[in-house]
């Protein structure tokens, strides 16, 4: 609700707190949402290394949209710490 602004104003800081709690318990969707926050510096300090770590955690749990996005990142190299790697792109 804080992330999307439903029934309350958008509050990325509060959303990050709750996503972090869920991510620490292994919730793939929360991990994927933390990627967005860390990638864009919304509610948290921009941190591409943390974003990539959460991408890997969510992808390893079978989150298909995260796997797809990782594949694209490795195919293109995104300049945010992910270098172009076609083998990893195919894997994801």
PyMOL Python script that loads the backbone (N, CA, C, O; Angstrom):
from pymol import cmd

cmd.read_pdbstr("""\
ATOM      1  N   UNK A   1       0.823  -1.188   0.000  1.00  0.00           N
ATOM      2  CA  UNK A   1       0.000   0.000   0.000  1.00  0.00           C
ATOM      3  C   UNK A   1       0.876   1.266   0.000  1.00  0.00           C
ATOM      4  O   UNK A   1       0.575   2.236  -0.695  1.00  0.00           O
ATOM      5  N   UNK A   2       1.947   1.242   0.777  1.00  0.00           N
ATOM      6  CA  UNK A   2       2.851   2.395   0.788  1.00  0.00           C
ATOM      7  C   UNK A   2       3.579   2.537  -0.547  1.00  0.00           C
ATOM      8  O   UNK A   2       3.837   3.650  -1.006  1.00  0.00           O
ATOM      9  N   UNK A   3       3.905   1.416  -1.159  1.00  0.00           N
ATOM     10  CA  UNK A   3       4.632   1.419  -2.423  1.00  0.00           C
ATOM     11  C   UNK A   3       3.785   2.008  -3.550  1.00  0.00           C
ATOM     12  O   UNK A   3       4.262   2.822  -4.340  1.00  0.00           O
ATOM     13  N   UNK A   4       2.525   1.586  -3.610  1.00  0.00           N
ATOM     14  CA  UNK A   4       1.653   2.002  -4.707  1.00  0.00           C
ATOM     15  C   UNK A   4       0.792   3.216  -4.378  1.00  0.00           C
ATOM     16  O   UNK A   4       0.194   3.817  -5.271  1.00  0.00           O
ATOM     17  N   UNK A   5       0.729   3.576  -3.105  1.00  0.00           N
ATOM     18  CA  UNK A   5      -0.090   4.710  -2.717  1.00  0.00           C
ATOM     19  C   UNK A   5      -1.572   4.402  -2.672  1.00  0.00           C
ATOM     20  O   UNK A   5      -2.400   5.288  -2.882  1.00  0.00           O
ATOM     21  N   UNK A   6      -1.916   3.134  -2.397  1.00  0.00           N
ATOM     22  CA  UNK A   6      -3.324   2.762  -2.264  1.00  0.00           C
ATOM     23  C   UNK A   6      -3.712   2.863  -0.793  1.00  0.00           C
ATOM     24  O   UNK A   6      -3.041   2.306   0.076  1.00  0.00           O
ATOM     25  N   UNK A   7      -4.790   3.570  -0.528  1.00  0.00           N
ATOM     26  CA  UNK A   7      -5.315   3.776   0.828  1.00  0.00           C
ATOM     27  C   UNK A   7      -4.368   4.601   1.703  1.00  0.00           C
ATOM     28  O   UNK A   7      -4.604   4.756   2.902  1.00  0.00           O
ATOM     29  N   UNK A   8      -3.318   5.119   1.113  1.00  0.00           N
ATOM     30  CA  UNK A   8      -2.392   6.014   1.814  1.00  0.00           C
ATOM     31  C   UNK A   8      -1.552   6.719   0.756  1.00  0.00           C
ATOM     32  O   UNK A   8      -1.582   6.346  -0.417  1.00  0.00           O
ATOM     33  N   UNK A   9      -0.811   7.730   1.167  1.00  0.00           N
ATOM     34  CA  UNK A   9       0.108   8.376   0.242  1.00  0.00           C
ATOM     35  C   UNK A   9       1.284   7.447  -0.028  1.00  0.00           C
ATOM     36  O   UNK A   9       1.647   6.627   0.814  1.00  0.00           O
ATOM     37  N   UNK A  10       1.870   7.584  -1.206  1.00  0.00           N
ATOM     38  CA  UNK A  10       3.094   6.824  -1.478  1.00  0.00           C
ATOM     39  C   UNK A  10       4.140   7.205  -0.447  1.00  0.00           C
ATOM     40  O   UNK A  10       4.352   8.382  -0.151  1.00  0.00           O
ATOM     41  N   UNK A  11       4.786   6.188   0.089  1.00  0.00           N
ATOM     42  CA  UNK A  11       5.843   6.421   1.073  1.00  0.00           C
ATOM     43  C   UNK A  11       6.872   5.318   0.873  1.00  0.00           C
ATOM     44  O   UNK A  11       6.771   4.244   1.465  1.00  0.00           O
ATOM     45  N   UNK A  12       7.870   5.596   0.026  1.00  0.00           N
ATOM     46  CA  UNK A  12       8.858   4.576  -0.315  1.00  0.00           C
ATOM     47  C   UNK A  12       9.718   4.174   0.877  1.00  0.00           C
ATOM     48  O   UNK A  12      10.166   3.030   0.953  1.00  0.00           O
ATOM     49  N   UNK A  13       9.956   5.091   1.806  1.00  0.00           N
ATOM     50  CA  UNK A  13      10.732   4.727   3.000  1.00  0.00           C
ATOM     51  C   UNK A  13      10.001   3.661   3.801  1.00  0.00           C
ATOM     52  O   UNK A  13      10.594   2.660   4.205  1.00  0.00           O
ATOM     53  N   UNK A  14       8.716   3.878   4.028  1.00  0.00           N
ATOM     54  CA  UNK A  14       7.915   2.915   4.794  1.00  0.00           C
ATOM     55  C   UNK A  14       7.779   1.606   4.005  1.00  0.00           C
ATOM     56  O   UNK A  14       7.850   0.520   4.580  1.00  0.00           O
ATOM     57  N   UNK A  15       7.587   1.716   2.711  1.00  0.00           N
ATOM     58  CA  UNK A  15       7.499   0.516   1.875  1.00  0.00           C
ATOM     59  C   UNK A  15       8.786  -0.291   1.982  1.00  0.00           C
ATOM     60  O   UNK A  15       8.748  -1.515   2.106  1.00  0.00           O
ATOM     61  N   UNK A  16       9.919   0.390   1.935  1.00  0.00           N
ATOM     62  CA  UNK A  16      11.217  -0.293   2.026  1.00  0.00           C
ATOM     63  C   UNK A  16      11.345  -1.042   3.345  1.00  0.00           C
ATOM     64  O   UNK A  16      11.877  -2.152   3.374  1.00  0.00           O
ATOM     65  N   UNK A  17      10.865  -0.454   4.431  1.00  0.00           N
ATOM     66  CA  UNK A  17      10.921  -1.124   5.738  1.00  0.00           C
ATOM     67  C   UNK A  17      10.161  -2.448   5.695  1.00  0.00           C
ATOM     68  O   UNK A  17      10.669  -3.479   6.135  1.00  0.00           O
ATOM     69  N   UNK A  18       8.949  -2.411   5.165  1.00  0.00           N
ATOM     70  CA  UNK A  18       8.127  -3.627   5.129  1.00  0.00           C
ATOM     71  C   UNK A  18       8.653  -4.637   4.113  1.00  0.00           C
ATOM     72  O   UNK A  18       8.643  -5.842   4.369  1.00  0.00           O
ATOM     73  N   UNK A  19       9.111  -4.150   2.965  1.00  0.00           N
ATOM     74  CA  UNK A  19       9.710  -5.063   1.991  1.00  0.00           C
ATOM     75  C   UNK A  19      10.934  -5.751   2.588  1.00  0.00           C
ATOM     76  O   UNK A  19      11.159  -6.940   2.365  1.00  0.00           O
ATOM     77  N   UNK A  20      11.716  -4.998   3.342  1.00  0.00           N
ATOM     78  CA  UNK A  20      12.918  -5.572   3.950  1.00  0.00           C
ATOM     79  C   UNK A  20      12.554  -6.681   4.929  1.00  0.00           C
ATOM     80  O   UNK A  20      13.194  -7.732   4.947  1.00  0.00           O
ATOM     81  N   UNK A  21      11.528  -6.449   5.742  1.00  0.00           N
ATOM     82  CA  UNK A  21      11.081  -7.480   6.686  1.00  0.00           C
ATOM     83  C   UNK A  21      10.674  -8.753   5.946  1.00  0.00           C
ATOM     84  O   UNK A  21      11.045  -9.858   6.343  1.00  0.00           O
ATOM     85  N   UNK A  22       9.913  -8.587   4.875  1.00  0.00           N
ATOM     86  CA  UNK A  22       9.468  -9.747   4.098  1.00  0.00           C
ATOM     87  C   UNK A  22      10.626 -10.387   3.345  1.00  0.00           C
ATOM     88  O   UNK A  22      10.715 -11.612   3.273  1.00  0.00           O
ATOM     89  N   UNK A  23      11.513  -9.572   2.785  1.00  0.00           N
ATOM     90  CA  UNK A  23      12.668 -10.088   2.041  1.00  0.00           C
ATOM     91  C   UNK A  23      13.570 -10.911   2.944  1.00  0.00           C
ATOM     92  O   UNK A  23      14.108 -11.936   2.527  1.00  0.00           O
ATOM     93  N   UNK A  24      13.734 -10.463   4.181  1.00  0.00           N
ATOM     94  CA  UNK A  24      14.565 -11.201   5.140  1.00  0.00           C
ATOM     95  C   UNK A  24      13.990 -12.574   5.458  1.00  0.00           C
ATOM     96  O   UNK A  24      14.703 -13.469   5.913  1.00  0.00           O
ATOM     97  N   UNK A  25      12.699 -12.729   5.214  1.00  0.00           N
ATOM     98  CA  UNK A  25      12.044 -14.023   5.428  1.00  0.00           C
ATOM     99  C   UNK A  25      11.965 -14.843   4.142  1.00  0.00           C
ATOM    100  O   UNK A  25      11.354 -15.911   4.111  1.00  0.00           O
ATOM    101  N   UNK A  26      12.593 -14.325   3.078  1.00  0.00           N
ATOM    102  CA  UNK A  26      12.676 -15.079   1.832  1.00  0.00           C
ATOM    103  C   UNK A  26      11.571 -14.816   0.836  1.00  0.00           C
ATOM    104  O   UNK A  26      11.424 -15.580  -0.118  1.00  0.00           O
ATOM    105  N   UNK A  27      10.793 -13.774   1.015  1.00  0.00           N
ATOM    106  CA  UNK A  27       9.694 -13.463   0.101  1.00  0.00           C
ATOM    107  C   UNK A  27      10.234 -12.864  -1.197  1.00  0.00           C
ATOM    108  O   UNK A  27      10.763 -11.752  -1.204  1.00  0.00           O
ATOM    109  N   UNK A  28      10.096 -13.610  -2.295  1.00  0.00           N
ATOM    110  CA  UNK A  28      10.661 -13.205  -3.586  1.00  0.00           C
ATOM    111  C   UNK A  28      10.064 -11.897  -4.101  1.00  0.00           C
ATOM    112  O   UNK A  28      10.792 -11.066  -4.645  1.00  0.00           O
ATOM    113  N   UNK A  29       8.769 -11.698  -3.945  1.00  0.00           N
ATOM    114  CA  UNK A  29       8.145 -10.468  -4.440  1.00  0.00           C
ATOM    115  C   UNK A  29       8.702  -9.243  -3.716  1.00  0.00           C
ATOM    116  O   UNK A  29       8.915  -8.200  -4.334  1.00  0.00           O
ATOM    117  N   UNK A  30       8.936  -9.366  -2.424  1.00  0.00           N
ATOM    118  CA  UNK A  30       9.516  -8.262  -1.659  1.00  0.00           C
ATOM    119  C   UNK A  30      10.949  -7.994  -2.113  1.00  0.00           C
ATOM    120  O   UNK A  30      11.372  -6.842  -2.214  1.00  0.00           O
ATOM    121  N   UNK A  31      11.678  -9.049  -2.380  1.00  0.00           N
ATOM    122  CA  UNK A  31      13.048  -8.893  -2.865  1.00  0.00           C
ATOM    123  C   UNK A  31      13.049  -8.166  -4.213  1.00  0.00           C
ATOM    124  O   UNK A  31      13.877  -7.286  -4.451  1.00  0.00           O
ATOM    125  N   UNK A  32      12.125  -8.537  -5.080  1.00  0.00           N
ATOM    126  CA  UNK A  32      12.027  -7.894  -6.388  1.00  0.00           C
ATOM    127  C   UNK A  32      11.647  -6.420  -6.245  1.00  0.00           C
ATOM    128  O   UNK A  32      12.152  -5.578  -6.987  1.00  0.00           O
ATOM    129  N   UNK A  33      10.770  -6.105  -5.307  1.00  0.00           N
ATOM    130  CA  UNK A  33      10.396  -4.708  -5.086  1.00  0.00           C
ATOM    131  C   UNK A  33      11.556  -3.903  -4.516  1.00  0.00           C
ATOM    132  O   UNK A  33      11.703  -2.724  -4.837  1.00  0.00           O
ATOM    133  N   UNK A  34      12.381  -4.522  -3.677  1.00  0.00           N
ATOM    134  CA  UNK A  34      13.560  -3.831  -3.164  1.00  0.00           C
ATOM    135  C   UNK A  34      14.526  -3.489  -4.296  1.00  0.00           C
ATOM    136  O   UNK A  34      15.212  -2.468  -4.246  1.00  0.00           O
ATOM    137  N   UNK A  35      14.576  -4.344  -5.312  1.00  0.00           N
ATOM    138  CA  UNK A  35      15.408  -4.051  -6.479  1.00  0.00           C
ATOM    139  C   UNK A  35      15.026  -2.687  -7.046  1.00  0.00           C
ATOM    140  O   UNK A  35      15.889  -1.841  -7.283  1.00  0.00           O
ATOM    141  N   UNK A  36      13.744  -2.483  -7.260  1.00  0.00           N
ATOM    142  CA  UNK A  36      13.260  -1.214  -7.813  1.00  0.00           C
ATOM    143  C   UNK A  36      13.677  -0.040  -6.931  1.00  0.00           C
ATOM    144  O   UNK A  36      14.148   0.983  -7.428  1.00  0.00           O
ATOM    145  N   UNK A  37      13.500  -0.194  -5.617  1.00  0.00           N
ATOM    146  CA  UNK A  37      13.823   0.904  -4.712  1.00  0.00           C
ATOM    147  C   UNK A  37      15.316   1.207  -4.713  1.00  0.00           C
ATOM    148  O   UNK A  37      15.711   2.372  -4.768  1.00  0.00           O
ATOM    149  N   UNK A  38      16.150   0.171  -4.652  1.00  0.00           N
ATOM    150  CA  UNK A  38      17.595   0.394  -4.642  1.00  0.00           C
ATOM    151  C   UNK A  38      18.115   0.875  -5.996  1.00  0.00           C
ATOM    152  O   UNK A  38      19.063   1.657  -6.059  1.00  0.00           O
ATOM    153  N   UNK A  39      17.503   0.413  -7.057  1.00  0.00           N
ATOM    154  CA  UNK A  39      17.916   0.841  -8.404  1.00  0.00           C
ATOM    155  C   UNK A  39      17.644   2.325  -8.638  1.00  0.00           C
ATOM    156  O   UNK A  39      18.390   2.996  -9.351  1.00  0.00           O
ATOM    157  N   UNK A  40      16.581   2.824  -8.038  1.00  0.00           N
ATOM    158  CA  UNK A  40      16.148   4.197  -8.301  1.00  0.00           C
ATOM    159  C   UNK A  40      16.354   5.147  -7.128  1.00  0.00           C
ATOM    160  O   UNK A  40      16.086   6.343  -7.242  1.00  0.00           O
ATOM    161  N   UNK A  41      16.833   4.616  -5.993  1.00  0.00           N
ATOM    162  CA  UNK A  41      17.022   5.475  -4.828  1.00  0.00           C
ATOM    163  C   UNK A  41      15.720   5.997  -4.253  1.00  0.00           C
ATOM    164  O   UNK A  41      15.661   7.130  -3.774  1.00  0.00           O
ATOM    165  N   UNK A  42      14.686   5.189  -4.296  1.00  0.00           N
ATOM    166  CA  UNK A  42      13.381   5.576  -3.746  1.00  0.00           C
ATOM    167  C   UNK A  42      13.225   4.999  -2.343  1.00  0.00           C
ATOM    168  O   UNK A  42      13.093   3.787  -2.172  1.00  0.00           O
ATOM    169  N   UNK A  43      13.240   5.872  -1.346  1.00  0.00           N
ATOM    170  CA  UNK A  43      13.059   5.431   0.031  1.00  0.00           C
ATOM    171  C   UNK A  43      14.309   4.863   0.669  1.00  0.00           C
ATOM    172  O   UNK A  43      14.354   4.663   1.883  1.00  0.00           O
ATOM    173  N   UNK A  44      15.313   4.603  -0.131  1.00  0.00           N
ATOM    174  CA  UNK A  44      16.597   4.080   0.332  1.00  0.00           C
ATOM    175  C   UNK A  44      17.694   4.756  -0.480  1.00  0.00           C
ATOM    176  O   UNK A  44      17.433   5.356  -1.523  1.00  0.00           O
ATOM    177  N   UNK A  45      18.911   4.650   0.008  1.00  0.00           N
ATOM    178  CA  UNK A  45      20.038   5.179  -0.765  1.00  0.00           C
ATOM    179  C   UNK A  45      20.229   4.303  -2.001  1.00  0.00           C
ATOM    180  O   UNK A  45      20.231   3.076  -1.898  1.00  0.00           O
ATOM    181  N   UNK A  46      20.390   4.924  -3.161  1.00  0.00           N
ATOM    182  CA  UNK A  46      20.628   4.177  -4.402  1.00  0.00           C
ATOM    183  C   UNK A  46      21.843   3.268  -4.205  1.00  0.00           C
ATOM    184  O   UNK A  46      22.909   3.716  -3.783  1.00  0.00           O
ATOM    185  N   UNK A  47      21.662   1.995  -4.517  1.00  0.00           N
ATOM    186  CA  UNK A  47      22.741   1.030  -4.297  1.00  0.00           C
ATOM    187  C   UNK A  47      22.572  -0.106  -5.303  1.00  0.00           C
ATOM    188  O   UNK A  47      21.771  -1.016  -5.090  1.00  0.00           O
ATOM    189  N   UNK A  48      23.331  -0.049  -6.405  1.00  0.00           N
ATOM    190  CA  UNK A  48      23.196  -1.043  -7.463  1.00  0.00           C
ATOM    191  C   UNK A  48      23.677  -2.421  -7.031  1.00  0.00           C
ATOM    192  O   UNK A  48      23.180  -3.433  -7.525  1.00  0.00           O
ATOM    193  N   UNK A  49      24.623  -2.469  -6.127  1.00  0.00           N
ATOM    194  CA  UNK A  49      25.117  -3.765  -5.644  1.00  0.00           C
ATOM    195  C   UNK A  49      24.017  -4.476  -4.869  1.00  0.00           C
ATOM    196  O   UNK A  49      23.779  -5.665  -5.081  1.00  0.00           O
ATOM    197  N   UNK A  50      23.337  -3.751  -3.964  1.00  0.00           N
ATOM    198  CA  UNK A  50      22.220  -4.357  -3.227  1.00  0.00           C
ATOM    199  C   UNK A  50      21.092  -4.745  -4.173  1.00  0.00           C
ATOM    200  O   UNK A  50      20.488  -5.806  -4.024  1.00  0.00           O
ATOM    201  N   UNK A  51      20.811  -3.884  -5.146  1.00  0.00           N
ATOM    202  CA  UNK A  51      19.759  -4.196  -6.108  1.00  0.00           C
ATOM    203  C   UNK A  51      20.068  -5.510  -6.811  1.00  0.00           C
ATOM    204  O   UNK A  51      19.188  -6.358  -6.960  1.00  0.00           O
ATOM    205  N   UNK A  52      21.299  -5.682  -7.240  1.00  0.00           N
ATOM    206  CA  UNK A  52      21.699  -6.911  -7.931  1.00  0.00           C
ATOM    207  C   UNK A  52      21.598  -8.118  -6.995  1.00  0.00           C
ATOM    208  O   UNK A  52      21.175  -9.193  -7.420  1.00  0.00           O
ATOM    209  N   UNK A  53      21.980  -7.951  -5.734  1.00  0.00           N
ATOM    210  CA  UNK A  53      21.868  -9.047  -4.760  1.00  0.00           C
ATOM    211  C   UNK A  53      20.418  -9.493  -4.621  1.00  0.00           C
ATOM    212  O   UNK A  53      20.133 -10.690  -4.591  1.00  0.00           O
ATOM    213  N   UNK A  54      19.501  -8.529  -4.537  1.00  0.00           N
ATOM    214  CA  UNK A  54      18.082  -8.882  -4.409  1.00  0.00           C
ATOM    215  C   UNK A  54      17.536  -9.476  -5.699  1.00  0.00           C
ATOM    216  O   UNK A  54      16.661 -10.342  -5.662  1.00  0.00           O
ATOM    217  N   UNK A  55      18.041  -9.021  -6.832  1.00  0.00           N
ATOM    218  CA  UNK A  55      17.666  -9.641  -8.108  1.00  0.00           C
ATOM    219  C   UNK A  55      18.018 -11.129  -8.076  1.00  0.00           C
ATOM    220  O   UNK A  55      17.202 -11.978  -8.435  1.00  0.00           O
ATOM    221  N   UNK A  56      19.230 -11.430  -7.646  1.00  0.00           N
ATOM    222  CA  UNK A  56      19.676 -12.829  -7.617  1.00  0.00           C
ATOM    223  C   UNK A  56      18.851 -13.658  -6.641  1.00  0.00           C
ATOM    224  O   UNK A  56      18.489 -14.793  -6.952  1.00  0.00           O
ATOM    225  N   UNK A  57      18.549 -13.112  -5.470  1.00  0.00           N
ATOM    226  CA  UNK A  57      17.746 -13.836  -4.486  1.00  0.00           C
ATOM    227  C   UNK A  57      16.366 -14.175  -5.034  1.00  0.00           C
ATOM    228  O   UNK A  57      15.905 -15.311  -4.919  1.00  0.00           O
ATOM    229  N   UNK A  58      15.713 -13.187  -5.628  1.00  0.00           N
ATOM    230  CA  UNK A  58      14.374 -13.417  -6.170  1.00  0.00           C
ATOM    231  C   UNK A  58      14.417 -14.373  -7.360  1.00  0.00           C
ATOM    232  O   UNK A  58      13.554 -15.241  -7.491  1.00  0.00           O
ATOM    233  N   UNK A  59      15.405 -14.219  -8.218  1.00  0.00           N
ATOM    234  CA  UNK A  59      15.523 -15.099  -9.393  1.00  0.00           C
ATOM    235  C   UNK A  59      15.788 -16.536  -8.974  1.00  0.00           C
ATOM    236  O   UNK A  59      15.242 -17.466  -9.567  1.00  0.00           O
ATOM    237  N   UNK A  60      16.615 -16.723  -7.965  1.00  0.00           N
ATOM    238  CA  UNK A  60      16.928 -18.080  -7.496  1.00  0.00           C
ATOM    239  C   UNK A  60      15.721 -18.780  -6.893  1.00  0.00           C
ATOM    240  O   UNK A  60      15.706 -20.004  -6.766  1.00  0.00           O
ATOM    241  N   UNK A  61      14.708 -18.004  -6.523  1.00  0.00           N
ATOM    242  CA  UNK A  61      13.475 -18.595  -5.993  1.00  0.00           C
ATOM    243  C   UNK A  61      12.447 -18.844  -7.089  1.00  0.00           C
ATOM    244  O   UNK A  61      11.326 -19.275  -6.819  1.00  0.00           O
ATOM    245  N   UNK A  62      12.840 -18.569  -8.323  1.00  0.00           N
ATOM    246  CA  UNK A  62      11.954 -18.862  -9.440  1.00  0.00           C
ATOM    247  C   UNK A  62      11.050 -17.719  -9.852  1.00  0.00           C
ATOM    248  O   UNK A  62      10.109 -17.935 -10.616  1.00  0.00           O
ATOM    249  N   UNK A  63      11.302 -16.507  -9.373  1.00  0.00           N
ATOM    250  CA  UNK A  63      10.496 -15.358  -9.784  1.00  0.00           C
ATOM    251  C   UNK A  63      10.774 -15.070 -11.253  1.00  0.00           C
ATOM    252  O   UNK A  63      11.840 -14.561 -11.599  1.00  0.00           O
ATOM    253  N   UNK A  64       9.819 -15.396 -12.115  1.00  0.00           N
ATOM    254  CA  UNK A  64      10.059 -15.359 -13.559  1.00  0.00           C
ATOM    255  C   UNK A  64      10.317 -13.956 -14.090  1.00  0.00           C
ATOM    256  O   UNK A  64      11.151 -13.790 -14.981  1.00  0.00           O
ATOM    257  N   UNK A  65       9.634 -12.950 -13.578  1.00  0.00           N
ATOM    258  CA  UNK A  65       9.875 -11.602 -14.092  1.00  0.00           C
ATOM    259  C   UNK A  65      11.278 -11.123 -13.708  1.00  0.00           C
ATOM    260  O   UNK A  65      11.923 -10.409 -14.476  1.00  0.00           O
ATOM    261  N   UNK A  66      11.740 -11.508 -12.544  1.00  0.00           N
ATOM    262  CA  UNK A  66      13.094 -11.156 -12.130  1.00  0.00           C
ATOM    263  C   UNK A  66      14.120 -11.888 -12.993  1.00  0.00           C
ATOM    264  O   UNK A  66      15.131 -11.307 -13.386  1.00  0.00           O
ATOM    265  N   UNK A  67      13.861 -13.147 -13.283  1.00  0.00           N
ATOM    266  CA  UNK A  67      14.770 -13.904 -14.146  1.00  0.00           C
ATOM    267  C   UNK A  67      14.851 -13.258 -15.524  1.00  0.00           C
ATOM    268  O   UNK A  67      15.934 -13.126 -16.094  1.00  0.00           O
ATOM    269  N   UNK A  68      13.710 -12.861 -16.049  1.00  0.00           N
ATOM    270  CA  UNK A  68      13.666 -12.205 -17.357  1.00  0.00           C
ATOM    271  C   UNK A  68      14.465 -10.903 -17.342  1.00  0.00           C
ATOM    272  O   UNK A  68      15.254 -10.637 -18.248  1.00  0.00           O
ATOM    273  N   UNK A  69      14.251 -10.100 -16.306  1.00  0.00           N
ATOM    274  CA  UNK A  69      14.964  -8.826 -16.206  1.00  0.00           C
ATOM    275  C   UNK A  69      16.464  -9.040 -16.054  1.00  0.00           C
ATOM    276  O   UNK A  69      17.255  -8.291 -16.628  1.00  0.00           O
ATOM    277  N   UNK A  70      16.862 -10.041 -15.295  1.00  0.00           N
ATOM    278  CA  UNK A  70      18.284 -10.351 -15.163  1.00  0.00           C
ATOM    279  C   UNK A  70      18.870 -10.765 -16.509  1.00  0.00           C
ATOM    280  O   UNK A  70      19.974 -10.355 -16.867  1.00  0.00           O
ATOM    281  N   UNK A  71      18.131 -11.571 -17.242  1.00  0.00           N
ATOM    282  CA  UNK A  71      18.579 -11.975 -18.577  1.00  0.00           C
ATOM    283  C   UNK A  71      18.834 -10.770 -19.464  1.00  0.00           C
ATOM    284  O   UNK A  71      19.845 -10.701 -20.163  1.00  0.00           O
ATOM    285  N   UNK A  72      17.901  -9.813 -19.428  1.00  0.00           N
ATOM    286  CA  UNK A  72      18.078  -8.582 -20.209  1.00  0.00           C
ATOM    287  C   UNK A  72      19.273  -7.775 -19.728  1.00  0.00           C
ATOM    288  O   UNK A  72      20.021  -7.224 -20.534  1.00  0.00           O
ATOM    289  N   UNK A  73      19.449  -7.708 -18.431  1.00  0.00           N
ATOM    290  CA  UNK A  73      20.576  -6.949 -17.889  1.00  0.00           C
ATOM    291  C   UNK A  73      21.898  -7.543 -18.362  1.00  0.00           C
ATOM    292  O   UNK A  73      22.800  -6.819 -18.783  1.00  0.00           O
ATOM    293  N   UNK A  74      22.002  -8.870 -18.287  1.00  0.00           N
ATOM    294  CA  UNK A  74      23.248  -9.513 -18.701  1.00  0.00           C
ATOM    295  C   UNK A  74      23.434  -9.460 -20.215  1.00  0.00           C
ATOM    296  O   UNK A  74      24.564  -9.375 -20.698  1.00  0.00           O
ATOM    297  N   UNK A  75      22.347  -9.509 -20.959  1.00  0.00           N
ATOM    298  CA  UNK A  75      22.462  -9.417 -22.413  1.00  0.00           C
ATOM    299  C   UNK A  75      23.019  -8.057 -22.837  1.00  0.00           C
ATOM    300  O   UNK A  75      23.879  -7.971 -23.713  1.00  0.00           O
ATOM    301  N   UNK A  76      22.521  -7.015 -22.212  1.00  0.00           N
ATOM    302  CA  UNK A  76      22.879  -5.662 -22.623  1.00  0.00           C
ATOM    303  C   UNK A  76      23.998  -5.036 -21.800  1.00  0.00           C
ATOM    304  O   UNK A  76      24.647  -4.094 -22.253  1.00  0.00           O
ATOM    305  N   UNK A  77      24.226  -5.547 -20.606  1.00  0.00           N
ATOM    306  CA  UNK A  77      25.123  -4.846 -19.682  1.00  0.00           C
ATOM    307  C   UNK A  77      24.456  -3.529 -19.342  1.00  0.00           C
ATOM    308  O   UNK A  77      24.232  -2.709 -20.232  1.00  0.00           O
ATOM    309  N   UNK A  78      24.136  -3.308 -18.092  1.00  0.00           N
ATOM    310  CA  UNK A  78      23.348  -2.113 -17.786  1.00  0.00           C
ATOM    311  C   UNK A  78      24.160  -0.948 -17.246  1.00  0.00           C
ATOM    312  O   UNK A  78      23.597   0.101 -16.933  1.00  0.00           O
ATOM    313  N   UNK A  79      25.469  -1.112 -17.129  1.00  0.00           N
ATOM    314  CA  UNK A  79      26.286  -0.009 -16.654  1.00  0.00           C
ATOM    315  C   UNK A  79      26.192   0.235 -15.169  1.00  0.00           C
ATOM    316  O   UNK A  79      26.833   1.150 -14.651  1.00  0.00           O
ATOM    317  N   UNK A  80      25.409  -0.562 -14.475  1.00  0.00           N
ATOM    318  CA  UNK A  80      25.253  -0.411 -13.031  1.00  0.00           C
ATOM    319  C   UNK A  80      25.889  -1.592 -12.303  1.00  0.00           C
ATOM    320  O   UNK A  80      25.319  -2.138 -11.358  1.00  0.00           O
ATOM    321  N   UNK A  81      27.056  -1.967 -12.751  1.00  0.00           N
ATOM    322  CA  UNK A  81      27.753  -3.067 -12.097  1.00  0.00           C
ATOM    323  C   UNK A  81      27.517  -4.415 -12.736  1.00  0.00           C
ATOM    324  O   UNK A  81      28.115  -5.406 -12.317  1.00  0.00           O
ATOM    325  N   UNK A  82      26.662  -4.479 -13.739  1.00  0.00           N
ATOM    326  CA  UNK A  82      26.428  -5.736 -14.443  1.00  0.00           C
ATOM    327  C   UNK A  82      27.059  -5.601 -15.825  1.00  0.00           C
ATOM    328  O   UNK A  82      26.642  -4.782 -16.643  1.00  0.00           O
ATOM    329  N   UNK A  83      28.070  -6.423 -16.061  1.00  0.00           N
ATOM    330  CA  UNK A  83      28.726  -6.387 -17.362  1.00  0.00           C
ATOM    331  C   UNK A  83      28.030  -7.355 -18.303  1.00  0.00           C
ATOM    332  O   UNK A  83      27.401  -8.320 -17.870  1.00  0.00           O
ATOM    333  N   UNK A  84      28.149  -7.090 -19.572  1.00  0.00           N
ATOM    334  CA  UNK A  84      27.529  -7.940 -20.578  1.00  0.00           C
ATOM    335  C   UNK A  84      28.075  -9.354 -20.462  1.00  0.00           C
ATOM    336  O   UNK A  84      29.288  -9.561 -20.434  1.00  0.00           O
ATOM    337  N   UNK A  85      27.174 -10.323 -20.395  1.00  0.00           N
ATOM    338  CA  UNK A  85      27.560 -11.718 -20.236  1.00  0.00           C
ATOM    339  C   UNK A  85      26.470 -12.568 -20.890  1.00  0.00           C
ATOM    340  O   UNK A  85      25.433 -12.844 -20.287  1.00  0.00           O
ATOM    341  N   UNK A  86      26.723 -12.974 -22.131  1.00  0.00           N
ATOM    342  CA  UNK A  86      25.704 -13.708 -22.887  1.00  0.00           C
ATOM    343  C   UNK A  86      25.380 -15.071 -22.262  1.00  0.00           C
ATOM    344  O   UNK A  86      24.237 -15.523 -22.327  1.00  0.00           O
ATOM    345  N   UNK A  87      26.364 -15.718 -21.666  1.00  0.00           N
ATOM    346  CA  UNK A  87      26.103 -17.023 -21.035  1.00  0.00           C
ATOM    347  C   UNK A  87      25.114 -16.869 -19.882  1.00  0.00           C
ATOM    348  O   UNK A  87      24.187 -17.667 -19.749  1.00  0.00           O
ATOM    349  N   UNK A  88      25.307 -15.847 -19.052  1.00  0.00           N
ATOM    350  CA  UNK A  88      24.370 -15.616 -17.947  1.00  0.00           C
ATOM    351  C   UNK A  88      23.015 -15.160 -18.475  1.00  0.00           C
ATOM    352  O   UNK A  88      21.979 -15.499 -17.904  1.00  0.00           O
ATOM    353  N   UNK A  89      23.020 -14.394 -19.560  1.00  0.00           N
ATOM    354  CA  UNK A  89      21.755 -13.967 -20.154  1.00  0.00           C
ATOM    355  C   UNK A  89      20.930 -15.173 -20.582  1.00  0.00           C
ATOM    356  O   UNK A  89      19.730 -15.237 -20.316  1.00  0.00           O
ATOM    357  N   UNK A  90      21.570 -16.119 -21.239  1.00  0.00           N
ATOM    358  CA  UNK A  90      20.865 -17.338 -21.670  1.00  0.00           C
ATOM    359  C   UNK A  90      20.381 -18.129 -20.458  1.00  0.00           C
ATOM    360  O   UNK A  90      19.278 -18.676 -20.476  1.00  0.00           O
ATOM    361  N   UNK A  91      21.184 -18.192 -19.426  1.00  0.00           N
ATOM    362  CA  UNK A  91      20.825 -18.930 -18.209  1.00  0.00           C
ATOM    363  C   UNK A  91      19.528 -18.384 -17.600  1.00  0.00           C
ATOM    364  O   UNK A  91      18.637 -19.140 -17.212  1.00  0.00           O
ATOM    365  N   UNK A  92      19.448 -17.067 -17.530  1.00  0.00           N
ATOM    366  CA  UNK A  92      18.250 -16.470 -16.928  1.00  0.00           C
ATOM    367  C   UNK A  92      17.097 -16.371 -17.898  1.00  0.00           C
ATOM    368  O   UNK A  92      16.024 -15.890 -17.534  1.00  0.00           O
TER     369      UNK A  92
END
""", "prot")
cmd.dss("prot")
cmd.show_as("cartoon", "prot")
cmd.util.cbc("prot")
cmd.orient("prot")
